[in-house]
Amino acid sequence: MDNTFILNNKIYSNNNNILFEVVEQLQNIVNNNNLGINNIINQIKNIIIILNNVINDNNKNINLIRNDINNLRQEILNNNNKYIIKTKLLKYGKYEGETKNNLMEGKGILYYSNGNRYDGDFINDLREGKGILYYNNNDRYEGDWKNNLREGKGIFYFINGDRYEGDWKNNLIDGKGIFYYNNGDRYEGEFKNGLREGKGIFYYSNGIREMGDYLQDKQNGKHISLHPNGEVKTDYY
């Protein structure tokens, strides 16, 4: 069998030289790459197993060594497009999760020093995508994030039992949504800057349904109330 092959532009015909080169390649991988991907680590383990086989059997698995080194080299070349699992200490807390170019990117958990915790997606060191923010007072937001802010669709659970489901913009309730009050009341309609504003329907827990416009969280203009007994009442604000 011809054991001669080219590795790193060098020709090898002696098994000992091959082993030295493999060890050198592995050392370069460790020194020059911030490796944290499990499949790369597993490949390194496999190479070590093969090396042991070569030591015990002079010519055994030489071709496997060559193939694994080449595969590992290709994996490292593609590593810029992969996520690496790591822990980052920050001024405002600690991050555990995927990173890219040493930035928070992918899935991760951000523990804030004030007791808050975010579990979700990151892009370019910012909360972006889907995620859950657990507040230190036991409030909770689940939904969309953009540029580190609540934006898109989301649900906010208040510690007092209230709940909002709907649109968010620039970190505030904004757009169309439903606000459920802990006493059984419910408002369905439009919001702006965190307040009821625009057209909406308020469902009271006693069965009364009130329809009309809102301005800065207050009833505004003509409102029509429908009562369980069939009575229709009109009020102006």
C-alpha positions in Angstrom: 0.0 0.0 0.0 1.2 3.5 -0.9 1.1 5.5 2.4 2.4 8.7 0.7 0.0 11.7 0.5 0.0 15.4 0.5 -1.1 17.3 3.6 -0.8 21.1 3.9 1.2 21.1 0.7 3.8 18.7 2.2 4.5 15.1 1.0 4.6 12.4 3.7 5.7 8.8 3.4 6.6 8.0 7.0 3.8 7.3 9.5 5.7 9.1 12.3 5.8 12.3 10.3 2.1 12.0 9.6 1.4 11.7 13.3 3.5 14.8 14.0 1.6 16.7 11.3 -1.8 15.7 12.7 -0.9 16.8 16.2 0.3 20.1 14.7 -3.0 20.6 12.8 -5.0 19.9 16.0 -2.9 22.4 18.0 -3.4 25.1 15.3 -7.2 24.4 15.4 -7.3 25.0 19.2 -5.0 28.1 19.1 -6.5 29.8 16.1 -10.2 29.1 16.3 -12.7 29.9 19.1 -14.2 26.5 18.7 -17.4 25.6 20.6 -19.4 23.6 18.2 -20.1 20.1 19.4 -19.7 18.4 16.0 -16.2 19.9 15.6 -15.2 18.7 19.0 -16.6 15.3 18.2 -14.5 15.2 15.0 -11.4 16.0 17.1 -12.2 13.1 19.4 -12.6 10.8 16.4 -9.2 11.9 15.1 -7.6 11.1 18.5 -9.1 7.6 18.4 -7.7 7.1 14.9 -4.3 8.3 16.0 -4.3 5.7 18.8 -5.1 3.0 16.3 -2.2 4.1 14.1 0.1 3.9 17.1 -1.0 0.4 17.8 -1.0 -0.8 14.2 1.6 0.9 12.0 -0.3 1.5 8.8 -3.8 1.2 10.0 -6.4 4.0 9.2 -3.9 6.3 7.4 -6.5 7.2 4.8 -9.1 7.8 7.5 -6.7 10.3 9.1 -6.3 12.1 5.8 -10.1 12.3 5.3 -10.9 13.5 8.8 -8.2 16.2 8.7 -9.6 17.4 5.3 -13.2 17.4 6.6 -12.2 19.2 9.7 -10.3 21.8 7.7 -13.4 22.4 5.6 -15.6 22.7 8.7 -13.3 25.4 10.1 -13.3 27.3 6.9 -17.1 27.4 7.1 -17.0 28.3 10.8 -17.6 32.0 10.2 -21.2 31.1 9.3 -21.8 28.9 12.3 -22.9 29.8 15.9 -20.7 29.1 18.8 -22.0 28.4 22.3 -20.4 30.5 25.0 -20.9 32.5 28.2 -20.3 36.3 28.1 -20.0 38.5 31.2 -21.5 41.9 30.6 -21.7 45.2 32.5 -25.4 44.7 33.1 -25.5 40.9 33.6 -24.5 37.6 32.0 -25.3 35.9 28.6 -25.3 32.2 27.9 -26.0 31.1 24.4 -25.1 31.3 20.7 -22.6 33.9 19.5 -21.2 35.0 16.2 -18.1 37.2 15.8 -18.2 37.4 19.7 -21.7 39.1 19.5 -24.9 37.6 20.9 -26.6 36.0 17.9 -29.0 33.1 17.7 -30.7 31.5 20.7 -29.6 32.5 24.2 -30.5 33.6 27.7 -29.6 37.0 29.1 -29.5 37.3 32.9 -29.7 41.0 34.0 -28.1 42.1 37.2 -31.5 43.6 38.3 -33.1 40.1 38.3 -34.8 40.3 34.9 -34.2 37.5 32.4 -34.6 37.3 28.6 -34.8 34.0 26.9 -35.0 34.1 23.1 -33.5 35.3 19.8 -30.6 37.7 19.3 -29.2 39.5 16.3 -26.0 41.6 16.4 -26.0 41.8 20.2 -29.6 42.9 20.3 -32.9 41.2 21.3 -34.6 40.5 18.0 -37.0 37.8 16.9 -39.1 35.8 19.3 -38.4 36.0 23.0 -39.7 36.0 26.6 -38.7 38.7 29.1 -39.3 37.7 32.8 -39.4 40.7 35.0 -38.1 40.7 38.6 -41.6 41.6 39.8 -43.1 38.5 38.1 -44.6 40.4 35.1 -43.8 38.6 31.8 -43.8 39.5 28.1 -43.9 36.9 25.4 -43.6 37.9 21.7 -41.8 39.7 19.0 -38.7 41.9 19.4 -37.0 44.3 17.1 -33.8 46.3 17.7 -33.9 45.4 21.4 -37.6 46.6 21.8 -41.0 45.0 22.1 -42.3 45.3 18.5 -44.9 43.3 16.6 -47.2 40.8 18.2 -46.9 40.0 21.9 -48.6 39.1 25.2 -47.9 40.8 28.5 -48.9 39.1 31.7 -49.2 41.5 34.7 -48.6 40.2 38.2 -52.0 41.5 39.3 -53.8 39.1 36.8 -54.3 41.6 33.9 -53.2 40.5 30.5 -52.7 42.2 27.1 -52.6 40.5 23.7 -51.9 42.4 20.5 -49.7 44.8 18.7 -46.6 46.5 20.1 -44.6 49.4 18.7 -41.4 51.0 20.1 -41.7 49.0 23.3 -45.3 50.2 23.9 -48.8 48.8 23.4 -49.7 50.3 20.1 -52.2 49.1 17.3 -55.0 46.6 17.8 -55.3 44.4 20.8 -57.3 43.0 23.7 -56.8 44.0 27.3 -58.2 41.5 29.9 -58.7 43.0 33.3 -58.4 40.8 36.5 -62.0 41.7 37.5 -63.4 40.1 34.3 -63.8 43.2 32.2 -62.3 43.3 28.7 -61.4 46.0 26.1 -61.0 45.1 22.5 -59.9 47.8 20.1 -57.2 50.3 19.2 -54.3 51.6 21.3 -51.6 54.3 20.9 -48.5 54.9 23.0 -49.7 52.4 25.6 -53.2 53.9 26.0 -56.6 53.1 24.7 -57.1 55.4 21.7 -59.3 55.1 18.6 -62.3 52.8 18.3 -63.0 50.1 20.8 -65.5 47.9 22.6 -65.5 47.5 26.4 -67.1 44.3 27.7 -68.1 44.7 31.4 -68.2 41.6 33.6 -71.8 42.4 34.4 -72.8 41.8 30.8 -72.9 45.4 29.5 -71.2 46.1 26.2 -70.1 49.7 25.4 -68.9 50.8 22.0 -67.3 54.1 21.1 -64.1 56.1 20.7 -61.3 56.6 23.1 -58.7 59.3 23.5 -55.7 59.1 25.8 -57.3 56.1 27.7 -60.6 57.9 28.2 -64.0 57.6 26.6 -64.4 60.3 24.0 -67.5 61.4 22.0 -70.6 59.2 21.5 -70.8 55.8 23.3 -73.5 53.3 22.9 -74.1 50.7 25.7 -76.0 47.5 25.2 -77.4 46.0 28.4 -78.3 42.3 29.1 -82.0 43.1 29.4 -82.0 44.6 25.9 -81.8 48.3 26.9 -79.7 50.5 24.7 -78.2 53.6 26.2 -76.3 56.5 24.5 -73.8 58.7 26.3 -71.5 61.5 25.3 -68.1 62.2 26.7 
